[in-house]
Amino acid sequence: MEFHVERGTDGAGAHMEKVDIEFLIGCMLSLIIVITTLMVSTVVESRYLSDYSQTYAVLTFATLIGCFIYVSVYKYSWGAAGFQKALAGTIITTFALIVTVSTFSAATQTQAMGIPYIPEFEVPEKIPVEIEMTPSWSIARGYINLATIFGIPVNVLISAVLMFPSGFSESIFQTALPRLFKSMFGETLTGEIVGVALSQLIFGGLHYITYGFDIVVFAGTFAGGMAMNLAYRIHKSEIGLALGHTLYNLIVLALTTPVRGM
């Protein structure tokens, strides 16, 4: 995985690379989140919620495994990015996405980047105690109560919650895959360019399939992926990359939810 990290030194004075520990923690939290939403999907019988939860569970797990393999193979260590680095990375990534996708959307007069939105599903007004005691219904009840507190439909709340794992799990397309492809095509500038382009083609292709084979979403996501990769190379923060992507998704969800019929 191509993590851009700061150099430290071990006890002998040799240089050691450090990977953002916050990113690892975020991935673990993401996996917990998608497990809860997957459990909710089984009791509310939402196919969309089930599909998105399964997709992000697989991607997040792959990202976690990739982190440990990368650190193990290259003998890197985990280190805290710190607030300032994480904040700077978040701002740069979010700004890069907003500018790139807004420009693309304006040029094509479309919504160029798909955002997971769970269509409204039926939930009982009152959950019987015997049903509520099951883990899945207990979690569903928690989401329902939380949605009531915020005054929004539960499907909108869960859509927003899924933005967190989407930001972290999809970071694999900016970190692991570019490095993997670069090693395949050569440790040169050409190999690096090919690696990044192929990674974003896969990134766009995943959204193309997920969002109903929409070619505009594919092109917009490809452009957004390239923007994130460039931003990542500037701020060199895995946690900033993931949080910036998450923030961007939340902004788009908030702006488009009324249009979707909230």
C-alpha positions in Angstrom: 0.0 0.0 0.0 1.4 3.4 -0.9 1.1 5.2 2.4 2.8 8.6 2.4 4.1 8.9 5.9 6.6 10.8 8.0 10.0 9.4 8.9 11.0 8.7 12.5 14.0 6.9 13.9 14.3 3.6 15.9 16.6 3.2 18.9 19.6 2.6 16.7 19.0 5.8 14.7 17.8 4.1 11.6 14.9 5.7 9.7 11.5 4.1 10.1 8.2 4.9 8.3 5.1 5.6 10.3 1.5 5.0 9.1 -1.3 7.0 10.6 -2.7 5.0 13.5 -5.9 7.1 13.3 -6.6 5.6 9.9 -6.4 2.1 11.3 -8.8 3.0 14.2 -11.2 4.6 11.7 -11.2 1.4 9.6 -12.0 -0.7 12.6 -14.9 1.7 13.6 -16.1 1.5 10.0 -16.2 -2.2 10.1 -18.3 -2.1 13.3 -20.6 0.4 11.7 -21.3 -1.7 8.6 -21.9 -4.7 10.8 -24.6 -2.8 12.6 -26.3 -1.6 9.4 -26.1 -5.0 8.0 -27.9 -6.4 11.0 -30.6 -3.7 10.7 -31.1 -4.6 7.0 -32.0 -8.1 8.0 -35.0 -7.0 10.1 -36.2 -4.1 8.0 -35.8 -6.1 4.9 -34.0 -3.3 2.9 -32.2 -4.7 -0.1 -30.3 -1.4 -0.7 -29.1 -1.3 2.9 -28.0 -4.9 2.8 -26.1 -4.4 -0.5 -24.3 -1.2 0.6 -23.5 -2.7 4.0 -22.0 -5.9 2.4 -20.0 -3.9 -0.1 -18.5 -1.6 2.5 -17.8 -4.5 4.8 -15.8 -6.3 2.1 -13.9 -3.1 1.1 -13.2 -2.1 4.7 -12.0 -5.6 5.6 -9.7 -5.6 2.6 -8.3 -2.2 3.6 -7.6 -3.4 7.1 -5.8 -6.5 5.9 -3.9 -4.4 3.4 -2.7 -2.1 6.2 -1.3 -4.9 8.2 0.3 -6.6 5.2 1.9 -3.3 4.1 3.3 -2.5 7.5 4.5 -6.0 8.0 6.3 -6.4 4.6 8.0 -3.0 4.7 8.7 -3.0 8.5 6.9 0.2 9.1 5.4 1.3 12.4 2.1 2.9 13.4 2.3 6.6 14.5 -0.2 9.3 15.3 -0.8 11.9 12.5 -1.8 14.5 15.0 -4.7 17.0 14.8 -3.0 19.6 12.5 -2.0 17.1 9.9 -5.3 15.3 10.0 -7.2 18.6 9.7 -5.1 19.9 6.9 -5.5 16.6 5.0 -9.3 16.7 5.5 -9.6 20.2 4.2 -7.4 19.7 1.2 -9.2 16.4 0.2 -12.6 17.9 0.7 -11.7 21.1 -1.3 -10.2 19.0 -4.1 -13.3 16.9 -4.4 -15.7 19.8 -4.3 -13.8 21.8 -7.0 -13.3 18.8 -9.3 -16.8 17.2 -9.1 -18.6 20.6 -9.1 -16.7 21.6 -12.3 -17.4 18.3 -13.9 -21.1 18.4 -12.9 -21.5 22.0 -14.2 -19.9 21.0 -17.5 -22.1 17.9 -17.9 -25.2 19.5 -16.1 -25.5 16.3 -14.0 -24.8 14.9 -10.6 -21.4 13.4 -11.4 -20.6 11.4 -8.3 -22.9 8.9 -6.8 -23.7 9.0 -3.1 -25.1 6.0 -1.3 -28.7 6.8 -0.3 -30.9 4.2 1.3 -34.5 4.5 0.0 -37.1 4.8 2.8 -38.1 1.5 4.4 -40.9 0.6 6.7 -40.3 0.4 10.4 -42.9 -0.4 13.1 -44.1 2.4 15.2 -43.7 0.3 18.3 -41.4 -2.7 18.5 -42.7 -5.5 20.9 -40.4 -6.3 23.8 -39.7 -9.8 22.8 -38.6 -8.7 19.3 -36.6 -5.8 20.7 -34.5 -8.1 22.8 -32.9 -9.6 19.7 -29.5 -7.9 18.8 -30.7 -6.8 15.3 -33.9 -5.2 16.5 -32.1 -3.6 19.5 -29.7 -1.9 17.1 -32.6 -1.0 14.7 -34.4 0.6 17.7 -31.3 2.6 18.5 -31.1 4.0 15.0 -34.9 4.8 15.1 -34.5 6.6 18.4 -31.5 8.5 17.2 -33.3 9.5 14.0 -36.3 10.8 16.1 -33.9 12.9 18.2 -32.5 14.6 15.0 -35.9 14.8 13.5 -35.0 13.0 10.3 -36.2 9.7 8.7 -34.2 6.7 9.8 -33.1 5.9 6.2 -31.5 9.4 5.9 -29.7 8.9 9.2 -28.4 5.5 8.1 -27.4 6.9 4.8 -25.3 9.5 6.6 -23.8 6.9 9.0 -22.6 4.9 6.0 -20.6 7.9 4.7 -18.0 7.1 7.4 -17.2 3.6 6.1 -17.4 4.8 2.5 -14.7 7.4 3.1 -12.4 4.9 4.8 -13.0 1.7 2.8 -12.7 3.5 -0.6 -9.3 4.9 0.5 -7.8 1.6 -0.8 -8.2 3.0 -4.3 -5.8 5.9 -3.4 -3.3 3.9 -1.4 -3.0 0.2 -1.9 -4.0 -0.3 -5.6 -1.8 2.5 -7.1 1.2 1.0 -5.3 0.4 -2.5 -6.4 0.0 -1.5 -10.0 3.1 0.6 -9.9 5.1 -2.4 -8.8 3.6 -4.4 -11.7 4.3 -1.8 -14.4 7.6 -0.6 -13.1 9.1 1.7 -10.5 9.0 4.6 -12.9 6.9 7.7 -13.5 5.1 5.9 -16.3 4.4 3.0 -14.0 3.1 5.3 -11.3 0.8 7.2 -13.7 -0.5 3.9 -15.1 -1.0 2.6 -11.5 -3.0 5.6 -10.5 -5.1 5.7 -13.7 -6.0 2.0 -13.4 -6.9 2.4 -9.7 -9.3 5.2 -10.5 -10.8 3.2 -13.4 -11.7 0.5 -11.0 -12.9 3.1 -8.5 -15.2 4.6 -11.2 -16.2 1.1 -12.4 -17.4 0.2 -8.9 -19.6 3.2 -8.8 -20.7 2.6 -12.4 -22.1 -0.8 -11.4 -23.5 0.3 -8.1 -25.3 3.3 -9.4 -27.1 1.6 -12.3 -24.5 1.6 -15.0 -24.5 5.4 -15.3 -21.6 6.5 -17.5 -21.7 10.1 -16.1 -21.2 8.7 -12.5 -18.3 6.6 -13.8 -16.6 9.6 -15.4 -17.3 11.9 -12.4 -16.1 9.3 -9.9 -12.9 8.8 -12.0 -12.2 12.5 -11.9 -13.0 12.7 -8.2 -10.6 9.7 -7.6 -7.8 11.5 -9.5 -8.4 14.6 -7.4 -8.3 12.6 -4.1 -5.1 10.9 -5.2 -3.5 14.3 -6.0 -4.7 15.7 -2.7 -3.2 12.6 -0.9 0.2 13.2 -2.4 0.1 16.8 -1.2 -1.0 16.3 2.4 0.4 12.8 2.9 -2.2 11.8 5.4 -4.3 8.6 5.3 -6.7 9.8 8.0 -7.0 13.2 6.2 -7.8 11.4 2.9 -10.5 9.3 4.6 -12.1 12.1 6.6 -12.0 14.5 3.6 -13.9 11.9 1.5 -16.4 11.3 4.3 -17.0 15.0 4.8 -17.5 15.5 1.0 -20.0 12.7 0.9 -21.9 14.1 3.9 -22.1 17.5 2.2 -23.4 16.1 -1.0 -25.9 13.9 0.9 -27.2 16.9 2.8 -27.6 19.0 -0.4 -29.3 16.3 -2.4 -31.5 14.6 0.2 -34.4 17.1 -0.2 -34.2 16.5 -4.0 -34.5 12.7 -3.4 -37.7 13.3 -1.6 -36.9 13.4 2.1 
